[in-house]
Amino acid sequence: MAENPIHIKFENSRNPQAEFDILKLEELFGKKYLDHSPYQLHLVEFYVIILIEKGQGLHTIDFTDYQYKKGTLITIRKDQIHKFHKGNSSVKGTALLFTDEFLVSYLEKLEALKSLQLFNEFLGVPKIQLSGMELIQILDLVKRIEQEYLHVNDDYSLGIIRSELHILIAKLYRIKSRNNQIISNRKYLNEFINFQNLVEENATKFTQVKNYANIIGLSTKTLNTITRSIVNKSAKEFIDDICTKQIKRLLINTELSIKEIAYLSGFEETTNFYKYFKRQTQQTPEQFRSSFR
C-alpha cells in the first residue's frame, strides 16, 4: 500500500478554545500513537514552526528532504505535506502550532498576511540555520511563549502569546531577509500573492494563463511580468508548478486511479495527463506513486 498522508486538523486537547499549541519534539518522538506517528506523511491544516535545540536528523516537506541540526528552524505552511524520519531519539526541540485565525483575529489583516508570507515556499526557503546570537534570541522568545502557555496560562496568556508569536515571526522574517532567503518589499509582491492564491484555488480547473488574466482583469503580459519579477518564471511555468504539486499530492494522498486523478486535475484525456506529468517530472504517474510505496 502507498504511504498516504494523514490529514491533521488543528486540535488542542489541553485548551480547546485556543488555536495555538506547543509540542516538545522529544515527547512527540516518544509518544505511542494509535493511528499515526510523526514518521508518516502528514498534511497539516495549520502552520508549524520547528526549532531544533539538540541533535540532528532529516525532515521532508512537500517531496523535498531537509537536513537539520542544532539551531535549524523549519517553517511549514498550512496544507503542506511533511514528515520526520526515524533515528531522532537524541533530538530535542519545540514545535509551535497555530492557525491563521490565531494571528488574523488579533492583528490588522495586512500585517497578518505579511506575517504569513514567512511560510510561503514560493517566496523563501522553509529551512534556516540560526547563528549563535540568532539562536539565543529566538530560543528566548520560544521559551517565553512556552512559559506563558504551559505555566502561567491565565486570562491574559493567549493575548501575550499572540504578541510574542508576532515578534518571533517578524524576527525570522528579518533573518531571512538579511540572508536573502525570502522575497520582501519587492514591486508586484502583493499582486503575485493574489495570483498565487487564485491559482492554488483553481489549478484543477484552469491551466492557461489567459483564464487567470480574465479573472483578475490583467493582461497575460502583465501576469508574466509579475511572476518573472518575483520567482523568475513565466506565469505558465508558475501555474504548472502548482498544478504538478497538487497532482503529486493526489497521487500519494489517495487510492484514486490515474484516470480519476487526470479528470480531477482538469484533463479530459488520460494520455494528455500522462504527457503533461512526464514533461513536468520526468516520471510517469505510476513511477512517482510507486516511489512512496
Order of alpha helices (4+ residues) and beta strands (2+ residues): beta-beta-alpha-beta-beta-beta-beta-beta-beta-beta-alpha-alpha-beta-alpha-alpha-alpha-alpha-alpha-alpha-alpha-alpha-alpha
